[in-house]
Amino acid sequence: MIPVIDFQSETVLEEIREAYTTVGFAVLKNCLHTQDQQTMRYWFKKMKKFFELNLETKNKYKYQTENNLGYSIMGDENVDPTAPKDMKESFNYNNTRMPKELWPELEGFKKTALQSIQIMDDLTIKILKKFDTILNCGTTLVNAHKEMYNTTRVIHYPAFEGTLEDRQMRIGEHSDYGTITLLWQINDVPGLEVQDLGGVWHPVPYEEDGVVVNIGDLLQRWTNDYFVSTKHRVVNTHIHIPRYSMPHFVDPQPGTIVKNLTNQPDKYEPIESKEYLMWRLAQSY
């Protein structure tokens, strides 16, 4: 069972500790102000307009491997390299390293996209403050993310009625690579599932204006396996209905040395954060 946690609750720290040391996922509610929620809803409308463009137009903003930004067509990516290509198209964007030519020429698109990143980054810091408190590591995580190396991805899983290959899914089994991921389930279409440490798959509940937050592999490594990064996927149960979501992948500023934050014996060698991220990305495309 994936917990839904009230971010304003008096017991939020214990609920977060329980969630992220066992299943690595939770849905946070009451974590955004009303104005921010309205901005995000407006952004989702803008984003849907982009996906409604014809393929020739969308391909003007084609994905650039060197910076992990831009538009990816259906079949560009398989996050599970052992499975067929994912059943999705996506657009990656960022506020500090986005080439000018990758911004779609849609009225208000860039402005609203940049507002969305500010909202997500502000929430990220609030979450990382709670993690620092739980880990009793001062302000280590917050300090490492003051100049984040983040990527936001809006995903459209089109309705599909054709023939699927064996083990082909909307998105295959994978764990995320970075520190944490904030995910907005934009429309209430089931499919997102998480595998717990016992190997059992659980559906992630939909919470209007809620944010799904999960641990990435880098933070599991950073916390010496105290916080757990677990596999997730989007299955085909409702593949006849379009599905939209938006993950915000949070990584530390490049140059951050990731090493054991706990007082337990080291399980991993220290590693530079961007080097780790680029190594992982190279395996997906």
HELIX and SHEET records of a PDB file:
HELIX    1   1 VAL A   12  TYR A   20  1                                   9    
HELIX    2   2 THR A   34  PHE A   51  1                                  18    
HELIX    3   3 LEU A   55  LYS A   58  1                                   4    
HELIX    4   4 ASN A   59  TYR A   61  5                                   3    
HELIX    5   5 LYS A  100  LEU A  102  5                                   3    
HELIX    6   6 PHE A  109  LEU A  135  1                                  27    
HELIX    7   7 THR A  140  ALA A  144  1                                   5    
HELIX    8   8 ASP A  217  TRP A  222  1                                   6    
HELIX    9   9 SER A  273  LEU A  281  1                                   9    
SHEET    1   A 8 VAL A   4  ASP A   6  0                                        
SHEET    2   A 8 PHE A  25  LYS A  29  1                                        
SHEET    3   A 8 VAL A 211  ILE A 215 -1                                        
SHEET    4   A 8 ILE A 180  GLN A 185 -1                                        
SHEET    5   A 8 ARG A 243  VAL A 250 -1                                        
SHEET    6   A 8 THR A 151  TYR A 157 -1                                        
SHEET    7   A 8 GLU A  89  TYR A  93 -1                                        
SHEET    8   A 8 GLY A  70  SER A  72 -1                                        
SHEET    1   B 4 ILE A 171  HIS A 174  0                                        
SHEET    2   B 4 HIS A 232  VAL A 234 -1                                        
SHEET    3   B 4 LEU A 192  GLN A 195 -1                                        
SHEET    4   B 4 TRP A 201  PRO A 203 -1                                        
SHEET    1   C 2 ILE A 257  VAL A 258  0                                        
SHEET    2   C 2 ILE A 271  GLU A 272 -1                                        
END                                                                             
